Amino acid sequence: MSAAVATRSALLEELVARYPQIPPEAVLKEDLLRTGMAFDEAALTDNLDGGVKPKSYFIFSFDQKPLAELGAAATHRPPEEIALTGGPYEFRRTIVSVRVNPDSPYRVGRADGGELRLAVEGRELADVHLPPMPEYYRHTLANGKTVMETAPTIQWGYLIYLTVLRLCQYFGAKEECGFCDINHNWRQHKKAGRPYTGVKPVEDVLEALALIDRHDEGASHAYTLTGGSVTSTVDGLAEADFYGRYAQAIEERFPGRWIGKVVAQALPKADAQRFKDYGISIYHPNYEVWDKRLFSLISPGKERYVGREEWHRRILDAAEVFDPRHVIPNFVAGVEMARPFGFASIDEAIASTTEGLDYFMSHGITPRFTTWCPEPTTPLGRDNPEGAPLEYHVRLLEAYRDAIERHGLQPPPGYGEPGAGKAVFSVSSFMDVLA
């Protein structure tokens, strides 16, 4: 922050004033996602014994300290998400994924009357509402496993997140993506003695989904199948068949109950067709970062095994299988500014990312993005603990919305309603700013 905006409150006020076309809810949400939030002990959950839905660690840690340094938030989990309303900006209901950072200037605590509030540097910003414990989390599988560990839900219950493979076969410094802590997250949870199944049996997933279907009163609308990349095989299966077998079983057991999505590598066209044949509706072959040089440096495993040009070619091929609207590759917003490789200026970063948006959107494909969380056990998180500048994230929201309008596209399907006060997608504000 510059001397002119020496406090976080001043930075928020300045950007809300400079970018009136971006909802103030989205400005704050982006800052919470890139900075994390701290919790008073009174604002933490009673894990699975309380009335609040706890954070499930559904794939990455999404924390800005290791589990061992979270204090009370390691033993009494924070909530999965928070909903913000009211306050001096008169926020419409805004859903934010919880990323814990004990050193954050943002803190969730209890006011004198017992209600929860979000404050920054002691200044109250919004009322905080917590997700209620869903009935299906109160039931266990026949083998004693929890629904929360097997099939957690996020986005205020909209999405069932099925991380069926907890480890990635891009392993070590020469292959792992520089922003990703999936393998470390596995290690820290196992070290802490938490249940964290490496490969989830299909039968466990079906049993958990049956409990959700029975008890969620129609709140869930989609599931995502995902996990680490497969460069060889898992259970004797290559990537498309490994993830596809879950979709096949789900669609046979619960035909049409949920929108089926898969996050996997950009696979050859025949494998994309296999996903579709297994019952998947939406394919997310994430491209992570657009710039050619940065892709090779930040995602060395993907560059080595597939290569950037082939990765993009496969995304376009998948659009012929699914139709362009149902191919939605993600990028990690902010890593293009990460030291030591990234762009030095916001202008350069936005120009590069917009080039990527225009490339895919000109083919009818609508990418989406998650806001980079600089997790400390990753190379980029270690070297960039503050992430990308908040102004970058605000300008990206504007560039993204403008690109969708420029290409005459609709908000991507499978994310619920768009718009401030309506969006439930919690790890980025891109749905909050779309009409």
C-alpha positions in Angstrom: 0.0 0.0 0.0 1.2 3.5 -0.8 1.6 6.2 1.8 -1.6 7.7 0.5 -3.5 4.6 1.5 -1.6 3.5 4.6 -4.5 1.7 6.2 -6.6 -1.1 4.8 -9.8 0.9 5.4 -8.4 3.8 3.3 -7.4 1.3 0.5 -11.0 -0.1 0.5 -12.5 3.4 0.4 -10.2 4.6 -2.4 -10.9 1.6 -4.6 -14.7 1.7 -4.0 -14.6 5.4 -5.0 -12.4 4.9 -8.0 -14.3 1.9 -9.4 -18.0 2.8 -8.8 -19.0 0.4 -11.6 -17.8 -2.5 -9.4 -20.1 -3.4 -6.5 -18.4 -2.5 -3.2 -19.3 -6.0 -2.0 -17.0 -7.4 -4.6 -14.1 -5.1 -3.7 -14.3 -6.3 -0.1 -14.8 -9.9 -1.1 -11.7 -9.9 -3.2 -9.7 -8.4 -0.4 -10.9 -11.1 2.0 -10.0 -13.8 -0.4 -6.5 -12.5 -1.1 -5.8 -11.5 2.5 -7.7 -14.0 4.6 -9.5 -13.3 7.8 -8.9 -13.8 11.5 -11.5 -15.2 14.0 -12.1 -14.5 17.6 -12.4 -17.8 19.5 -16.0 -17.0 20.2 -16.6 -16.9 16.4 -15.2 -20.4 15.8 -17.4 -23.6 15.4 -17.9 -26.6 17.5 -16.7 -28.7 14.6 -19.4 -31.3 13.8 -21.0 -31.1 17.2 -22.4 -27.5 16.8 -25.0 -25.7 14.8 -22.5 -24.1 12.3 -21.2 -25.8 9.2 -17.4 -26.1 9.6 -14.7 -25.6 7.1 -14.1 -28.9 5.3 -10.7 -28.3 3.6 -12.4 -29.6 0.4 -9.2 -29.7 -1.7 -6.6 -27.0 -0.9 -5.9 -25.5 2.5 -7.0 -22.0 1.4 -5.3 -20.8 4.6 -2.4 -18.3 4.9 -0.8 -20.1 7.7 0.0 -23.8 8.1 -2.6 -25.8 10.2 0.0 -26.0 13.0 0.0 -22.2 13.3 -3.7 -21.5 13.2 -4.1 -21.6 17.0 -7.7 -22.2 18.1 -8.8 -22.3 14.5 -7.0 -25.6 14.1 -8.9 -27.4 16.8 -12.2 -25.5 16.5 -12.7 -25.0 12.8 -13.9 -21.7 11.3 -17.1 -21.8 9.3 -16.9 -23.0 5.6 -18.1 -19.6 4.4 -19.6 -16.4 5.8 -22.4 -14.2 4.4 -21.9 -10.5 4.8 -24.8 -8.0 4.9 -25.4 -4.4 6.0 -22.7 -2.2 7.4 -21.6 1.3 6.3 -21.7 0.2 2.6 -25.2 -1.4 3.0 -23.9 -4.7 1.6 -26.3 -7.0 -0.2 -25.8 -10.6 0.9 -22.3 -11.6 -0.2 -21.0 -15.2 0.3 -17.2 -15.4 0.9 -15.1 -18.6 1.3 -13.2 -18.6 4.6 -9.4 -18.4 4.2 -7.8 -18.2 7.7 -5.0 -15.8 8.4 -4.4 -15.0 12.1 -2.4 -11.9 11.0 -5.2 -10.5 8.8 -6.4 -6.9 9.3 -9.9 -8.4 8.9 -11.4 -10.0 12.0 -14.7 -11.8 12.7 -15.8 -11.3 16.3 -18.9 -11.0 18.5 -20.4 -7.7 19.3 -21.7 -6.8 22.7 -25.1 -8.2 21.8 -23.7 -11.5 20.7 -24.1 -11.0 17.0 -21.1 -11.5 14.7 -19.5 -8.7 12.9 -16.6 -8.3 10.4 -14.2 -5.5 11.3 -11.1 -4.1 9.7 -8.5 -2.4 11.9 -11.3 -2.1 14.5 -13.8 -0.5 12.2 -17.0 -2.5 11.7 -17.7 -3.3 8.0 -20.6 -5.8 7.9 -22.9 -8.2 9.8 -21.7 -11.8 9.6 -24.0 -14.7 9.1 -22.8 -18.3 9.3 -24.0 -21.3 7.3 -26.2 -23.6 9.4 -25.1 -27.2 10.0 -26.8 -29.2 7.3 -28.8 -32.2 8.4 -26.8 -34.5 6.2 -23.5 -33.6 8.1 -25.1 -35.0 11.2 -25.2 -38.5 9.7 -22.3 -40.8 9.1 -21.6 -43.5 6.6 -22.0 -47.2 7.6 -18.2 -47.4 8.0 -18.2 -44.3 10.3 -16.8 -41.8 7.8 -18.4 -38.4 7.8 -20.3 -36.8 4.9 -18.2 -33.6 5.5 -15.0 -35.5 4.6 -16.5 -37.6 1.8 -18.8 -35.2 0.0 -18.6 -31.7 1.5 -20.8 -28.9 0.2 -19.7 -25.3 -0.5 -21.3 -22.2 -2.1 -23.9 -22.2 0.7 -24.9 -25.7 -0.2 -25.2 -25.3 -3.9 -22.2 -27.4 -4.9 -21.1 -30.9 -3.7 -17.3 -31.0 -3.9 -16.0 -34.5 -4.5 -12.2 -34.5 -4.2 -11.9 -38.2 -5.0 -8.1 -38.1 -5.3 -6.3 -36.1 -2.6 -2.9 -36.2 -4.1 -1.5 -34.9 -7.4 0.9 -36.9 -9.6 2.7 -33.7 -10.6 5.1 -34.0 -7.7 8.0 -32.0 -6.5 9.5 -28.6 -7.4 9.9 -29.5 -11.1 6.3 -30.5 -11.6 4.0 -29.0 -9.0 2.1 -25.8 -9.9 3.8 -23.0 -8.0 0.5 -21.8 -6.4 -0.9 -25.2 -5.4 -0.7 -26.9 -2.0 -2.9 -30.0 -2.6 0.0 -32.3 -1.7 1.1 -30.4 1.3 -2.5 -30.1 2.5 -2.8 -33.9 2.4 0.4 -34.2 4.4 -0.6 -31.7 7.1 -4.0 -33.2 7.6 -2.6 -36.7 7.9 0.1 -35.4 10.4 -2.7 -33.8 12.5 -4.5 -37.1 12.6 -7.5 -35.8 10.7 -9.5 -38.2 8.4 -8.4 -37.4 4.9 -9.0 -40.3 2.5 -6.5 -40.5 -0.4 -8.7 -42.2 -3.0 -12.4 -42.2 -2.0 -14.2 -45.4 -2.8 -17.1 -45.0 -5.2 -19.4 -46.7 -2.7 -18.6 -44.1 0.0 -19.4 -41.3 -2.5 -22.7 -42.8 -3.4 -23.6 -43.4 0.3 -22.8 -39.8 1.1 -24.8 -38.5 -1.9 -27.8 -40.6 -0.8 -27.7 -38.8 2.6 -27.4 -35.4 0.9 -30.3 -36.3 -1.5 -32.4 -37.4 1.5 -31.8 -34.5 3.8 -30.8 -31.3 1.8 -34.4 -30.3 0.7 -33.1 -29.6 -2.8 -30.5 -27.1 -1.8 -27.7 -28.8 -3.8 -27.7 -28.4 -7.6 -24.3 -29.6 -8.8 -21.4 -31.8 -8.0 -17.7 -31.4 -9.0 -15.5 -34.4 -9.4 -11.8 -33.5 -9.0 -8.5 -34.1 -7.3 -4.9 -34.3 -8.4 -3.7 -34.7 -12.0 -3.1 -38.3 -13.1 0.0 -38.7 -15.2 0.1 -42.6 -15.0 -2.8 -44.4 -13.5 -4.8 -44.7 -10.2 -6.4 -48.0 -9.4 -5.1 -49.1 -12.8 -7.1 -46.4 -14.5 -6.0 -43.4 -16.6 -7.4 -40.0 -15.7 -10.6 -39.9 -17.8 -11.7 -43.4 -16.7 -10.6 -42.8 -13.0 -12.8 -39.7 -12.6 -15.4 -40.9 -15.1 -16.3 -44.0 -13.1 -17.6 -41.8 -10.3 -19.8 -39.8 -12.7 -21.1 -43.0 -14.3 -22.0 -44.4 -10.9 -23.6 -41.2 -9.7 -25.7 -40.7 -12.9 -26.9 -44.4 -12.8 -27.9 -44.0 -9.1 -29.2 -40.4 -9.2 -30.1 -39.7 -12.9 -30.3 -36.0 -13.5 -30.4 -35.1 -9.8 -27.3 -32.8 -10.1 -25.3 -30.9 -12.8 -22.2 -33.1 -13.1 -18.9 -31.3 -13.5 -15.3 -32.5 -13.6 -12.1 -30.6 -13.1 -9.3 -32.5 -14.8 -6.4 -31.9 -17.1 -7.0 -30.9 -20.7 -7.2 -34.4 -22.1 -7.3 -35.5 -25.7 -10.6 -35.2 -27.5 -11.4 -38.9 -27.2 -11.1 -38.6 -23.4 -13.3 -35.5 -23.3 -15.9 -37.6 -25.1 -15.5 -40.3 -22.5 -16.3 -37.7 -19.8 -19.4 -36.8 -21.6 -20.4 -40.5 -22.2 -19.9 -41.1 -18.4 -22.5 -38.4 -17.8 -20.5 -35.2 -17.2 -22.2 -32.0 -18.3 -19.5 -29.4 -17.7 -15.7 -29.8 -18.2 -13.2 -27.6 -16.4 -9.7 -28.1 -18.1 -8.0 -25.3 -16.1 -5.3 -23.3 -17.9 -4.1 -21.6 -14.7 -2.3 -18.6 -16.3 -2.4 -17.2 -19.8 1.1 -15.9 -20.5 3.3 -18.4 -22.3 6.4 -17.7 -20.3 4.5 -17.7 -17.0 2.7 -20.9 -17.8 6.0 -22.8 -18.2 7.4 -21.4 -15.0 4.3 -21.6 -12.8 2.9 -24.9 -14.1 6.0 -26.9 -15.1 4.3 -30.3 -14.9 1.6 -29.3 -17.3 4.1 -27.7 -19.6 6.3 -30.9 -19.5 3.5 -33.5 -20.0 1.2 -31.6 -22.3 2.5 -28.2 -23.2 0.6 -24.9 -23.3 -0.3 -24.9 -27.0 -1.6 -28.5 -26.9 -3.4 -27.7 -23.6 -5.3 -24.8 -25.4 -5.9 -27.0 -28.5 -7.5 -29.6 -26.3 -9.8 -27.0 -24.6 -11.0 -26.0 -28.1 -11.5 -29.7 -29.0 -13.5 -30.3 -25.8 -15.8 -27.5 -26.9 -16.7 -29.6 -30.0 -17.7 -32.4 -27.6 -19.6 -30.6 -24.9 -20.5 -27.3 -26.8 -18.4 -24.2 -25.9 -20.7 -23.0 -23.1 -20.1 -26.2 -21.1 -16.3 -26.0 -21.3 -15.2 -23.6 -18.5 -11.5 -23.5 -17.9 -10.3 -21.8 -14.7 -7.3 -19.5 -14.2 -5.8 -18.4 -10.9 -6.3 -14.7 -10.7 -3.2 -12.9 -9.3 -0.4 -15.4 -9.9 0.5 -13.5 -13.1 1.8 -10.7 -10.8 3.7 -13.1 -8.4 7.4 -12.5 -7.8 10.0 -13.4 -9.1 8.5 -14.2 -12.5 5.3 -12.1 -12.8 4.4 -8.9 -14.4 5.7 -5.8 -12.7 2.6 -3.6 -13.4 -1.1 -4.1 -13.1 -1.6 -2.8 -16.6 0.6 -5.6 -18.0 -1.1 -8.3 -16.0 -4.6 -7.2 -17.0 -3.6 -6.9 -20.7 -2.2 -10.4 -20.7 -5.2 -11.9 -18.9 -7.6 -10.1 -21.1 -5.8 -11.5 -24.2 -6.5 -15.0 -22.8 -10.2 -14.1 -22.1 -10.6 -12.8 -25.7 -8.9 -15.9 -27.1 -11.3 -18.3 -25.4 -14.4 -16.2 -25.6 -13.9 -15.7 -29.3 -14.5 -19.4 -29.5 -17.6 -19.2 -27.3 -15.8 -20.6 -24.3 -16.2 -18.6 -21.1 -13.3 -19.1 -18.6 -13.8 -18.4 -14.9 -11.3 -17.7 -12.2 -10.6 -18.2 -8.5 -8.8 -15.5 -6.5 -5.3 -16.6 -5.7 -4.7 -17.4 -2.0 -1.0 -17.2 -1.3 -0.7 -20.4 0.8 2.6 -20.3 2.7 3.8 -23.8 1.8 3.8 -23.1 -1.9 6.7 -21.3 -3.7 4.6 -18.4 -4.9 2.8 -18.0 -1.5 6.1 -18.1 0.4 7.6 -15.3 -1.9 4.3 -13.3 -2.1 2.6 -13.4 1.3 0.3 -10.5 0.4 -0.7 -11.9 -3.0 -1.5 -9.6 -5.9 -2.6 -6.0 -5.3 -6.3 -5.5 -4.6 -6.5 -3.0 -7.5 -5.5 -5.8 -9.8 -8.4 -7.9 -8.6 -10.9 -5.0 -8.9 -9.7 -4.2 -12.5 -9.8 -7.9 -13.4 -13.5 -8.0 -12.4 -14.1 -5.1 -14.8 -12.1 -6.6 -17.6 -13.9 -9.9 -17.2 -17.4 -8.4 -17.3 -16.4 -6.3 -20.3 -15.1 -9.3 -22.1 -18.3 -11.3 -21.6 -20.3 -8.3 -22.9 -17.9 -7.7 -25.8 -18.3 -11.3 -27.0 -22.1 -11.5 -26.3 -21.8 -14.4 -23.9 -23.9 -15.3 -20.8 -22.6 -16.1 -17.3 -21.2 -19.6 -17.2 -23.7 -22.3 -16.2 -23.4 -24.4 -13.1 -22.7 -21.6 -10.6 -26.2 -20.5 -9.6 -27.6 -17.0 -10.1 -25.3 -14.1 -11.0 -25.4 -10.6 -9.5 -24.6 -8.8 -6.3 -26.8 -10.1 -3.5 -27.5 -13.3 -5.4 -24.2 -15.0 -6.2 -23.1 -18.0 -4.2 -19.8 -18.7 -5.9 -17.5 -18.1 -2.9 -13.8 -18.2 -4.1 -14.1 -15.3 -6.5 -16.4 -12.3 -7.2 -16.8 -12.9 -10.9 -20.4 -14.0 -10.5 -21.2 -11.1 -8.1 -20.4 -8.6 -10.9 -22.3 -10.2 -13.8 -25.7 -9.1 -14.7 
